[in-house]
């Protein structure tokens, strides 16, 4: 990947922002890759040398690394029994899965897994499904690699855009800049099915890429797709009276109302499947095909 410096930052700033000692070990796939789209992962591999990223785009990931280091050093200083940054491995059909877990608190009745996120208020309010997938995969690794039972999963979210004024005025807004979110713990069989299904998809995508076959397309979930909805509105009111999945249902509701009511069509979108969000959209025939369909 080419690193650009479009904002003329001093070289020592660029070096600090872009430094990384990350390694997934001798595994074929990491947890981060496992929970991602197989198509995206393969395109990232194929076109790594053609991609570019500006130094400023690394600010929040580096900030996240700093937060991880802060918690890790703090736990060491108080001689905590918690296990920090342990990388675990598990095998599936010849492929090795790797994941580094931020914090494991081991007690007699099971392990509590905590993961630190430097993220946005929006992400906390809307609860990313990827967080459920990630932490339950960590639970899978703890079971497979260490033979231990996981009893609890949680995200410690540091909100980079939190505002005190909004916290005081908005009901659903986080009350503090750090929030602990409980993540649903799946059954062991659910974890097994998810991880093994994802592993199979990635193994198949890897084979397809090596043999020049068409890659599996991203799913609606992987594209963060939002469907078109039809809102029944009333003049002078900002929020919808009701949201419908079809224009017919919305119109049926409007038929019994006066002319102060109207339909607002909220066009769906594939939030991730854009040039701004997806770093491999320029090389993706699925994305290019969607552009042609729209035009």
N, C-alpha and C positions, 0 to 999 in steps of 0.2 A: 504494500500500500504506500502511495506517495503522500507525504505530509506537507501541506502547504502552510504558508504564513501570510495570509492575505491582509492581516491587520498590523503587520510590521512589529511584532513583539520581539523583545530582546531574545537572543539565542538561548540564554539560560532559562527563560520562561518557557520557551518552546520545548526545551529538553525536559524540564520538570513535568510539563503537561503530558508529554508523549511517552515518558518512561514507563515501562511495564516489565515486570519479571514473572508474568503469569505463565503457567505451564499446566497442561492437563495430565502430565506424566506420560506413560506409555499407552494410554487408552486411545481407542479409535474415536471416541465421542465423549463430550462433556455433558453435564446435566443441562447447561444453558443451550447447547445445540440440540439435545434430545427433545426438549419441550418446544423447540422452534420448528418451522416448516422445513421438511426435507428438501424441497425445491430451493428455498432461500439458502440453506446450508451448502448445498452443492454448487449453486451459482457463486456464492462467496468464495468457495475453494477454487473454482475454475477461473475466476476473474480477479483474484486478489491483487495481482500485479497491475491491474488496470484501474483500480479504485483509488480515489484520493479523498483526503479528509483534512480539514483545516485544524490547526493547533487549538483554536478556541473551542472546537467541538468536543475536546477532551476535558473541559473544565469540570463538569459535574461527575464524570466517572472518576477523575482524580480526587475530587472532593469526597466521593464515596469511599475510595481507598483510604483516605486520611481518617475518615470516621471509623472504618474497620480497625485501623491501626490504633486509634485512640482507645477503643473498647478493649482491644486485645492487650495493650500495654497496661491498662488500668487493672484488668483481671490478674495479670502477672504480678503487679505490685502489691496486691492484697492477698496473694497466694491463694487464689480461688481454685476450687476443685474442678471448675468448669473447663471443658476441653474447647480450645479455640483453633479455628482454621485447620481442622483435620481433613485431609483428603482421603476419601474412601473409594474403593473400586469393587465392581461386581461384573461377572462374566455372563454373557448370553449368546449362545450359538457361535462361539469363537470371537465375539466382539467384546471389548472391555469398556465399561461405562465408568466415568470418573466424575467426582463432585467434591468440592471443598465446602464444608459446613462451618458457618461462622461460630456458633456457640452450641455446645451440647452440655446440658446439665443432667448428670446421671444420678438417679435416686433408686431406691430399692424397688419402687413400683413402675419404673420406666424412665425414658429419656425425654427431656424437653428440648426441642430444636428451635433455635432463634436465628433469624436472618435479618441483617441490617439493610435498610434501603434508604438512600437519599433520593427522595422522589417529590412529586407534586401533590398539592391538596386534591386536585382532580383525581389522581390515581387512587387515593385513599377513599374518597367519597364514592367512586365508581367500582372499587374492588376488582382489581385485575384478575381474571381467571388464571393467568400464567403463574401467579403466586401460589395458587392451590396446587398446580401441577408441579412446580419446582419443589415446594417443601414436602409434598408427599413422595416425590422421587428421592429426596434426601432420607425420608423415613425408610423407604425401600432399601437404600444403601446401608443404613444403620443395621437393619435386620439381616441383610445378606452378608455384609462384611464383618459384622461384630456379633451377630446373634442376639441382639438386644431388642427389647420392645420399646416402641416410641409411644408416649402417652399424650404429648401435646406439641402443637406447632404454632409458632407465632412470628409475626413480622414486627420489628422495631423500626418504624418509619420516621425519618427525619425530614420534615417538610420544608423544602428550600424556599417556597413562595408563601409561607404562612403569614397572615396579617392579623394582628391583635384586634383591630377594629371590626373586621369581618367576623371574627370569633365571638365578639360581643353582640353583634347584630343579627347574624344568620343562624337559624336553628340547627341545620345539618352540618355546619362548618366545624372542623376540629377545634377543640377548646384549647389545645396547646400545640407547640411546634414539634413535639415528639409524641407519637401515638403508637400504642402497642395493639396490634390486630391479631385476634385469634383466627387461625386458619383451620378450616374443617379437616379433621383427620379421617382419611378414608380407611376402610377395612383393608386388611392385608391382601385379600383377594383382589380388591379394586386397584390397589397399588400395583400388584403383579400384572394385572390385565393392561393397565395404562402403560407401564414401562415396557412390557414385552411387545405391545402393539406399536409403540413409537420406535422401539429398536428395529422391529421388522420393517417399518416404513423407511427408516434411514438406511438400513442394509440394502433394501431393494433399490432405493434412490442412488446409492453409491454404485451398485452394479449397473443401473441404467446409464449413469454418467460415464462409467468406464467403457461401456459397450456402444455408446453413441445413441441410445434410445431416448425417447421423449420422457422428460421428467414428470413425475406426478404433480398435478396442479395444486396450488394452495387452496385450502378449504376456506369457507366463509369465516370461520373462527380465526384462522391464521391470518386472514386479511383484515380482521377487526371490522367485519362488514355490518353495517346498520341498514335495515330494510327501509324502504319508503313507507311513511305513515301519513295518514290523512286526519288532520286535526280539525275538530269542530270548534270554532272560535266565536266569541261574542265581542262586538265592537266595544272598545274601552277597557277590555280585560286582556292582560298579557299572557296568561296561561290558558291552555286548552281546556274546554269543557270535557272533551273525551278524545282519545286517540283511537283510530281505526286502522286495520290492516288493509282495507280496500276502500276505494272511492265510493263504491255502491253502498257500503254500510254507513259511511259518513253522510252520503246524500239522503239515505233513508231517514237518518236522524234529523237532518236539516229540513226535510219535507214537513215536519210538524212544528217548525219554528218560524218566527217572524224574520223580517229582512235585516235585523240587527245581528243576525248570525250568518256565518260564512265558513267555507272550507279553506284551510291552509294546507297545501301539499308540501310536506317536508321530505325532500328527495333524499333517498338513501345514498350511502357512500361506503367505499372500502377504505377506511381511514389509513391503514398501513400501506395499502397498495397504491402509493403515490410516489412521485419523484422525491418529495421532501423526506418521507419516512423510510422508504425501502432503498437501501444502498445498492441493490442489484437490479432495479427496475429497468435500467437501460439495456440489460442483457436478458430480460425475461420475456419470452414470447407470449406468455399468458397476459402480462401487463400490456404488451404492445397490441395484442388482440382485443383487449378490452377498450383500448383507445380507439381502435378502428370501429368497434361496435357503437361507441358513443358518437363518433363523427358520422 
